[in-house]
Amino acid sequence: MATFPTLTPATRTFTPGSYPHTSFQTLSGLQRRVLHTNAMVNSTLRCTFIALSEADMLSVISHYQGQIGVFNPFDIPSTILQGFTLADFQLTGYLWRYSQPPQITDRCGPYFDVSITLETVPPEAMTAAGATLTLAMLLATGAVTASSSAPGATLTMTLTIDGGLADAPGAALTLTQTLAPGAATSS
């Protein structure tokens, strides 16, 4: 993941995103909403760079190509947000990606104007609040052994939910089940 070139924009336009949800009307006429995730999506940042040198303009094009166009997310340098902090424009753990190719205006000389439009990308670990994980296992007798001298197995599963934007500050769950050969148990 390559960071965007260290350039200072002449103008910035930021549009906060939204949380995906569905609105519906109940039979009594009330409007209800269902929140689909705790990840904000579609925040955009449009930057215009005025009178860039050819080398700076080519660094933006090279970065765009290195990100495989609009595909790969990346960090932006603090110069993009000069006068603000990253937290003013971006939630914790979010990255940026191009929402369209850069637009370049040639000033018929050694200078170029470049406009980029970026959108936020939520962390990959971001999930819907209140998810349920179900694990089902079927073990045949003697199919699993902890070692050749001790038949049976111990299963330890750890599920960790990182704190952050979710309503819950974080949780950890560990399940341990020891199975003896030929014995079926559930808990």
Residue, then its C-alpha position, 0 to 999 in steps of 0.5 A: m500500500a503506497t501512500f499518496p504523494t506528498l502534495t498540498p491541495a489548493t482546494r478540498t471538498f469533503t462530504p461525510g458518508s452514511y451508514p447503510h440502512t433500509s427504511f420501511q413504513t410499518l402498517s401503522g404508518l410509522q417509519r422504521r430503519v434497519l442499520h446494516t453495519n456499523a461502518m460508515v461508507n461513501s465519505t468523499l474527499r475531492c482535492t484540486f492541485i493547481a500548477l503542479s510541475e510535470a514530475d508532480m503530475l506524473s507522481v499522481i498518475s503513477h500512484y493511481q496506476g500503482q493502486i490498480g486504479v480504483f482498486n487498492p486502498f491507501d493512506i494519505p499524507s498529512t499535507i493533504l489535510q493541512g490545518f486539520t487532523l486525519a481524525d477530522f476527515q477519517l474514522t479510525g482504521y479507514l483508508w482511501r481509494y480513488s473513486q475515479p481516475p485523476q483529472i488533469t488539465d494541461r496549462c499549455g506550459p510546464y504546469f498542470d492542474v490535477s483533480i482527484t476524488l477519493e472515497t473512504v474504505p472501512p477496515e476489513a475487520m469491520t462487521a455488522a454489530g450483533a453477528t452470530l457464529t455457529l460452529a458444528m463439528l462431527l467427529a468419528t471415533g478415533a478420527v481425532t487424537a491429541s497424541s498417539s498415547a492419549p486418545g481424545a482431543t481438546l478443541t479450543m476456539t477463540l473469537t476476539i472482537d476488536g473494540g472500535l466503532a462497534d457499540a460494544p467496546g470489545a469482547a473475547l470468547t473461549l470455548t473448550q471441549t474435551l472429547a473422549p473416544g466414543a463419547a458425544t457431548s455438547s455444551 
